[in-house]
Amino acid sequence: MALNKQKALDAAQKFLQKGQIDKAIAEYRRICEADGEDLRSLQKLGDLYARQGHRQEAIATYMKLAELLSSRGFANRAVSIYKQILQLNPLLVPVYVKLSDLFRELGLSKDARIFNQRAIEILQKTGNQDDL
């Protein structure tokens, strides 16, 4: 049976109004499973995961969102999402690399170097110098 997206969105909103975050998450998951490219629902799902302390789920959702934004030419929005990911886990080297690439794409070479350097520092501190 196909998902009625509007009904699911309405249900999620009602759950949020009642403070039933886990039920709202379930609705947004259903929406994202049916339409994995719904940017707004992915953003909301990531935000709810983060709010509930589900860091890994939030990071995975935000990563998908940032990649979609980047591939669609929304580099500035992707940067914002990658920065949210770093707030959840500041040691994710691939995120620093993606930010470096995005800043380079935006013509902000100084910012690109800063994020690239941060990735190198983390790799050195964690002993993963083979990944350099």
C-alpha positions as CSV (number, residue, x, y, z in Angstrom):
1,M,0.0,0.0,0.0
2,A,1.4,3.4,-1.0
3,L,2.1,5.9,1.7
4,N,-0.2,8.9,1.8
5,K,2.5,11.5,2.4
6,Q,0.2,14.3,3.5
7,K,-1.5,12.1,6.0
8,A,1.8,11.0,7.4
9,L,3.0,14.6,7.6
10,D,-0.2,15.6,9.4
11,A,0.1,12.7,11.8
12,A,3.8,13.5,12.5
13,Q,2.8,17.1,13.2
14,K,0.1,16.1,15.6
15,F,2.5,13.8,17.4
16,L,4.9,16.7,17.8
17,Q,2.3,18.9,19.2
18,K,1.5,16.3,21.8
19,G,5.1,15.8,22.6
20,Q,5.2,12.3,21.3
21,I,8.6,12.6,19.6
22,D,9.1,8.8,19.1
23,K,5.9,8.5,17.2
24,A,6.7,11.6,15.1
25,I,10.1,10.0,14.3
26,A,8.3,6.8,13.2
27,E,6.1,8.9,10.8
28,Y,9.1,10.8,9.4
29,R,10.9,7.5,8.9
30,R,8.0,6.1,6.9
31,I,8.0,9.2,4.8
32,C,11.8,9.1,4.2
33,E,11.6,5.4,3.3
34,A,8.9,6.1,0.8
35,D,10.6,9.2,-0.6
36,G,14.3,9.2,0.3
37,E,14.8,12.5,-1.4
38,D,12.3,14.5,0.6
39,L,14.7,17.2,1.9
40,R,12.4,18.7,4.4
41,S,11.4,15.3,5.9
42,L,15.1,14.2,6.1
43,Q,15.9,17.5,7.9
44,K,13.1,17.1,10.3
45,L,14.0,13.4,11.0
46,G,17.6,14.3,11.6
47,D,16.6,17.1,13.9
48,L,14.3,14.8,15.9
49,Y,16.9,12.1,16.2
50,A,19.4,14.7,17.5
51,R,16.8,16.1,19.9
52,Q,16.2,12.6,21.3
53,G,19.9,11.9,21.7
54,H,20.0,9.4,18.9
55,R,23.3,10.7,17.6
56,Q,24.2,7.9,15.1
57,E,20.8,8.0,13.5
58,A,20.9,11.8,13.3
59,I,24.4,11.7,11.8
60,A,23.3,9.1,9.2
61,T,20.2,11.1,8.3
62,Y,22.1,14.4,8.1
63,M,24.8,12.8,5.9
64,K,22.2,11.6,3.4
65,L,20.6,15.1,3.5
66,A,23.9,16.9,3.0
67,E,24.9,14.6,0.1
68,L,21.6,15.3,-1.6
69,L,21.9,19.0,-1.1
70,S,25.4,19.0,-2.4
71,S,24.5,17.0,-5.5
72,R,21.6,19.4,-6.2
73,G,23.8,22.4,-6.1
74,F,22.9,23.7,-2.6
75,A,26.4,23.8,-1.3
76,N,25.7,26.5,1.4
77,R,22.9,24.4,2.8
78,A,25.1,21.3,2.7
79,V,27.8,23.1,4.6
80,S,25.3,24.0,7.3
81,I,24.2,20.3,7.6
82,Y,27.8,19.1,7.8
83,K,28.5,21.6,10.5
84,Q,25.5,20.2,12.4
85,I,27.0,16.7,12.1
86,L,30.3,18.0,13.6
87,Q,28.4,19.3,16.6
88,L,27.2,15.7,17.1
89,N,30.6,14.2,16.5
90,P,33.6,16.5,16.0
91,L,35.9,13.7,15.1
92,L,34.4,12.6,11.8
93,V,37.2,13.1,9.4
94,P,35.1,12.5,6.3
95,V,32.9,15.4,7.2
96,Y,35.9,17.7,7.4
97,V,37.0,16.5,4.0
98,K,33.6,17.1,2.5
99,L,33.5,20.6,4.1
100,S,36.9,21.3,2.6
101,D,35.7,20.2,-0.8
102,L,32.6,22.3,-0.6
103,F,34.4,25.4,0.5
104,R,36.9,24.9,-2.4
105,E,33.9,24.6,-4.7
106,L,32.5,27.8,-3.3
107,G,35.8,29.6,-3.9
108,L,36.6,29.8,-0.2
109,S,40.1,28.4,-0.3
110,K,41.1,29.7,3.1
111,D,38.1,27.9,4.8
112,A,38.9,24.8,2.7
113,R,42.4,24.7,4.0
114,I,41.2,25.1,7.6
115,F,38.9,22.1,7.4
116,N,41.5,20.0,5.5
117,Q,44.1,20.8,8.3
118,R,41.6,19.9,11.0
119,A,41.1,16.5,9.3
120,I,44.8,15.9,9.3
121,E,45.1,16.9,12.9
122,I,42.4,14.4,13.9
123,L,44.0,11.7,11.9
124,Q,47.4,12.4,13.6
125,K,45.9,12.5,17.1
126,T,44.0,9.2,16.6
127,G,47.0,7.4,15.2
128,N,45.4,6.9,11.7
129,Q,48.3,8.5,9.8
130,D,48.1,5.8,7.2
131,D,44.9,7.5,6.0
132,L,46.8,10.7,5.2
